[in-house]
Amino acid sequence: MYGIGGCVNRFTPHITRIVIPTQVLGLVGIGVLIYNQDWVWLWGVFLGWVLISGCGVAVGYHRLLCHNSFKCSTFSRRLLAVLGCLGCEGSPLFWVALHNGYHHSHPDTERDYHSPRFGWASSYLLWQFKLSKTDVSFRAARHLTKDPFIKFLHVHYYKVVWGVVLVMALVSWKMALYGLLIPMFWSLHQEGLVNTFCHLKSWGYRNYETKDNSNNLKLLGLLTWGQALHNNHHAFPNKYNYAMKGLELDPAVPLVHLFKKRSS
């Protein structure tokens, strides 16, 4: 296991096959949308953001697979896992292993890979250039290894991501470019903003004294599906509603209710 300081910068398969292509194509999509003045397609960008960043990452990866904060049907679980893959932040197994095994278990320490203690650029994006899946123990995600569909997504992660993009492109290149690639581009930046600015005690405010530097940023929370109500989350990681006091608002809660299994 390498500490952050011991990792050398390297272009891992995730960087070359996911991060760089989606960042380049996302910027191309933004440029094409503006150049062609395809403003009507902003609805596609918005829908993609809801499905990928909202349903996939914030609800599926984070609240469901990581923290098991609500129950849903098998179909919903699998749909959310696929949408989470499109967030371009790794397979479900990798994401959960990193989040539960390192970020929550060792927050703001040498073993927290995307802590801003290593610099803002590192916590925002560059930490991914210093890490490969062989550096991560999957012990914290062992509860997911019993699910054959989750294991399939892990083994075929790159094929799943680009397969969805290809199928969408065959239907409509604009939907693929605007509705998928721009939201995929934003997803990495959304998580980078949370990783960086929600672990600086000098920013935002804290409702709870936790053993980390987590804080809450209300405005950023609206743009990140509640993820920036981060101090609340670190205090109560198994709650799916991160809004706990005052005028706090968690936009992911209605999405959770769409998928949450109703009690009989």
KAWO-V527325 format. One line per field, one symbol per residue. phi: phi as a letter, one per 20 degrees, with the letter a starting at -180 (. if undefined). psi: psi as a letter, one per 30 degrees, with the letter a starting at -180 (. if undefined). A space follows every 10 residues. Layout:
BEGIN
phi=???
psi=???
END
This chain:
BEGIN
phi=.efgfeeefb efgfffecff gfffffffff fffffeleff efffffffff feffffefef fefeffdleb dbffffffff ffffgffmdo fgffffffff fcfefcflcg eefdfffeof ffffbfgffd bcffedeegf dffefeefff fffffdgfff gfffffffff fafffffeed ffffgfgfff ffffgeeecc ffdmbceced eadfcdcfff ffeclnfeef fgfffcfeee eeecblefcd ffggfgffdf fffe
psi=kkleffklkl jleeeffdee eeeeeeeeee eeeeefhhff gfeeeeeeee ededeeeeed ededeefhfl klleeeeeee eeeeeffhgl leeeeeeeee feeeehkhaf gjehkffgke eefeeffffg klfffkkgef gfffffjeee eeeeeheeee efeeeeeeef ejeeeeeefe eeeeeeeeee eeeeeefghj fflblkfkjl hagklkjeef effghfffie eeefeifgkf jfjflbgkkj ffeeeefefk kkk.
END
